Amino acid sequence: MSGSDNPYQGSFGSQMTASASFGGEPAAKTATPGDLIKETTTATFARDVLEASRQQPVLVDFWAPWCGPCKQLTPVIEKVVREAAGRVKLVKMNIDDHPSIAGQLGIQSIPAVIAFVGGRPVDGFMGAVPESQIKQFIDRVAGPAVDGGKAEIEAVLADAKALLDAGDAQNAAGLYGAVLQAEPENAAAIAGMVECMIALGELAEARQALSGLPEALAKEANIGAVSKKLDQIEEARKLGDPAALERQLAVDPDDHAARLKLAKIRNVEGDRAAAADHLLTIMKRDRSFEDDIARRELLSFFEVWGPKDPATVAARRKLSSILFS
């Protein structure tokens, strides 16, 4: 597909200059193991979820018999889990019969799906989301499946991310552009291109690119994450002077409103450890502050940072200790 045929060329502009061809033989598919979907109880949760997630990611579907959206989600998520061929397991928990775990996780509406990896909750979503979004979610917690001619595209995406992580946003954008020439609706490439724009300080262009996406693509998890990152940057610009906030906390360590603002600022500055520690401090001191906003904000940070980021891993460990202590 030429650049002139690419529907994103107008949004992403001249950064999409690289070219590439993708092909190759299909990779062998992973055999589907048994026991991919099961019910659990409060008594068996530790075995079925916490212990099992040390071997492979486990999705926990919190549901209830009276919940209409739960009935919509069930066949879709079960289909996607079976098609994932053993990359994840699905464990279902009826919150009418077993409410305590959902309560500990702060789940207030269902259906809610929480992914556990290594014995800890790492990500989640709520509502009867589309099949494409569930697939994106599984890719995030279990890594993408490589099959067919996708292997080479995945390799280019990995190279682009490595360049972006190393600070070379311009060349990363070229690789993301090459993928978009081959697959104009590749959500990972679109999200990566927007990340490049943010890194290059082109915030207005990044916002324009996101606003021009079709609705179905805008709902993809990785595009939602980069959109949230842009929201966080724009919000942090309005939160005041971080030095002044530090002085407020020195006088009153329980000024949770100031600490929350400072966490948001440190996040966009790139000091993820400090941002997470501020939110965890609020949780330790007052879980009820603004309806447990510190936990919700931390989960929002995780969505942007990604499940494998060292700051995410470290903060999740501390969060799990608070939730399950």
Secondary structure, DSSP 4 states (H G I P E B T S, - for coil): --GGG-TTHHHHGGG---------PPPPPPPPPS--EEE--TTTHIIIIIIGGGTS-EEEEEE-TT-HHHHHHHHHHHHHHHHTTTS-EEEEEETTT--HHHHHTT--SSSEEEEEETTEEEEEEES---HHHHHHHHHHHH-----TTHHHHHHHHHHHHHHHHTT-HHHHHHHHHHHHHH-TT-HHHHHHHHHHHHHTT-HHHHHHHHHTS-HHHHTSHHHHHHHHHHHHHHHHTTS--HHHHHHHHHH-TT-HHHHHHHHHHHHHHT-HHHHHHHHHHHHHH-TTTTTTHHHHHHHHHHHHH-TTSHHHHHHHHHHHHHHH-
